[in-house]
Amino acid sequence: MAAVTMRLPQARAPLGASVRRGAEKHLVAPGDTITTDTGYMRGHGTYVEDEKLIASVAGVVERVNKLVCVRALKARYNGEVGDIVVGRITEVQQKRWKVETNSRLDSVLLLSSINLPGGELRRRSAEDELAMRDYLQEGDLISAEVQSIFSDGAVSLHTRSLKYGKLAQGVLVQVSPSLVKRQKTHFHDLPCGASVILGNNGFIWIYPTPEQKDEEAGGFTTNLEPVPLSDREVISRLRNCIVALVTHKMMLFDTSILYCYEASLPHQIKDILKPEVMEEIILEARQRLLDLEG
């Protein structure tokens, strides 16, 4: 007979108690007046009516000098050149692959925008086009960089670096793109023994840290060796920690994930998703982040 877990109700400490004064974000709903100052410029997520700047989406107000915009809390991914993304191949077409990247339109990876196996530098031939499924096929996960944006908003990707390419064994977590913090690098080897790719598009890939980089693969060979139990436990714990951070609307970056992981160590992996345990872990991680900022 399967075991049943029962939890008794208990009083919860208010989450706002640990937030430093002045650190609260300016949240607005559609129709809220952001400012009546006519000296501001309107950005994305705003419109002007009766000389008032009004929010058109629910989100966080961001100000850059005189430019005011609202970053939506829930939205599809809007690509920017240079972004790191994790995507899934959905279709193989003529000289290109279609890639699902959590945006409004499928992204495109051109045959000319990948490294050929062995790192050859030459024009793509008809033989390369016939061998496209040997490189990538439907269902494969890849990491890539945004190369350009088409006029209709679709994203063009490239994998012309050995750090990009097909992803092997790991776990994919899908979150809101607004919760992924923009950093100089989105590839992190965490000291706990696993690595994460924090895609700007909200797709996060957790995988065992490779012992050595394969420089000859060109990004298309994947390691299919069995993953040790200890690595699988670390990956599972990281996955549950990311879910906990997302549940409490905390920004995802290497430090916040590591602090949450360390706070979760006294608990079993499956218990991290229990509301009272999740709240305890998040409060500790949040306090450590505040101490780091202070």
Disulfide bonds with the S-S distance in Angstrom:
none
